[in-house]
Amino acid sequence: MSIPTLQKYGAIMHISDEQLFVQMGYADKRYERKANKIITLPTSEDWGLYHQAVRGMLAMKAYEGTEWGGPDYGTEVHKPEPQTTYEYLETNDEWLARCRALRQETS
């Protein structure tokens, strides 16, 4: 029995400038889109609703007739998490133009 020969195939993948600059932004922060990052912590009302849900879940678990979603997943009550909002300081077109100019400078 003969061993098959290996073959190489070249490939070209076309991506948009937006995809390219997002990837470049991981290595070089100058390519990131300028934005204000606003983190909003859960309110006391959010925590109150969470604790209510936990108590309700415990009451449902105590009842023998409760049916859960199925064998693959259970019902969960997730803790409230901070919400992140981004306020962009430049339009998408301005960001792309800035990144294209940066790329020209480094070439």
C-alpha positions in Angstrom: 0.0 0.0 0.0 1.5 3.3 -1.0 1.5 6.4 1.2 -0.5 9.3 -0.3 1.4 12.4 -1.3 0.7 15.6 0.4 -0.6 18.5 -1.7 -0.7 22.2 -0.8 -3.4 24.5 -1.8 -3.1 28.2 -1.7 -6.0 30.3 -0.5 -6.9 34.0 -0.6 -9.4 35.3 1.9 -11.0 38.7 1.2 -11.9 40.6 4.3 -13.3 44.1 4.6 -11.3 47.1 5.8 -13.4 47.1 8.9 -12.6 43.5 9.7 -8.9 44.1 9.1 -8.7 47.2 11.3 -10.6 45.5 14.2 -8.0 42.7 14.0 -5.1 45.2 13.8 -6.6 47.0 16.9 -5.8 44.0 19.1 -2.1 44.4 18.5 -2.0 48.2 18.0 -4.4 50.3 20.0 -4.2 53.1 17.5 -6.5 51.1 15.2 -9.2 50.9 17.9 -12.3 52.9 17.3 -12.4 55.8 19.7 -15.2 55.5 22.2 -16.2 56.2 25.8 -16.9 53.0 27.7 -19.7 53.5 30.2 -20.3 50.7 32.8 -23.6 50.8 34.7 -23.7 48.7 37.8 -26.8 46.7 38.8 -29.3 48.8 40.8 -30.8 47.8 44.2 -34.0 47.2 42.2 -32.1 44.7 40.0 -30.8 42.9 43.1 -34.2 42.9 44.7 -35.7 41.2 41.6 -32.8 38.7 41.6 -33.5 37.7 45.2 -37.2 37.5 44.5 -36.4 35.1 41.6 -34.1 33.0 43.8 -36.9 32.6 46.4 -39.4 31.7 43.7 -36.9 29.1 42.3 -36.6 27.5 45.7 -40.4 27.4 46.1 -40.7 25.7 42.7 -38.0 23.2 43.5 -39.8 22.3 46.8 -43.0 21.4 44.7 -42.9 17.8 43.4 -45.0 18.7 40.3 -42.5 21.2 38.9 -41.3 20.2 35.4 -38.0 21.5 34.3 -36.8 22.2 30.8 -35.4 18.8 30.1 -32.3 16.5 30.6 -29.9 18.8 28.7 -30.4 22.0 30.7 -31.8 23.2 33.9 -33.5 26.5 34.9 -31.1 29.1 36.3 -31.4 32.4 37.9 -28.5 34.6 36.9 -27.1 37.3 39.1 -27.4 40.8 37.7 -24.2 41.9 35.9 -22.9 45.3 35.0 -24.0 46.6 31.6 -21.5 48.1 29.3 -22.4 50.8 26.8 -20.1 52.3 24.2 -20.5 56.0 23.1 -18.5 56.3 19.9 -16.6 59.5 19.4 -16.2 59.0 15.6 -18.4 57.7 12.9 -17.6 54.4 11.2 -16.4 56.3 8.1 -14.1 58.6 10.2 -12.6 55.6 11.9 -12.0 53.8 8.6 -10.4 56.9 7.1 -8.2 57.3 10.2 -7.1 53.7 10.1 -6.4 53.8 6.3 -4.2 56.9 6.9 -2.3 55.1 9.7 -1.8 52.1 7.5 -0.4 54.4 4.7 2.1 55.9 7.3 3.4 52.6 8.4 3.7 51.1 4.9 
